Amino acid sequence: MSYPSLFAPLDLGFTTLKNRVLMGSMHTGLEEYPDGAERLAAFYAERARHGVALIVSGGIAPDLTGVGMEGGAMLNDASQIPHHRTITEA
């Protein structure tokens, strides 16, 4: 089978992806470690380095009721932004 469009850029209107390769959301369990942000940053950076154009991260809870497990990722306060920025800037 041939997929000629798979590696062609995709214009989404607000941004253009370099190809149509997407990594779907998955729970890695890495955020539960004390150095979880660094581990996740390395995990996602490696996939981007090898050509994934769009990465959908695992779930991030908006408050305590949304946290799936102890140590799960949450973003409900500005003080947590640097933690998440470590991942998005990888």
Secondary structure, 3 states (H helix, E strand, C coil): CCCCCCCCCEECCCCEECCCCEECCCCCCHHHCCCHHHHHHHHHHHHHHCCCCEECCCCCECCHHHCCCCCCCECCCHHHHHHHHHHHCC
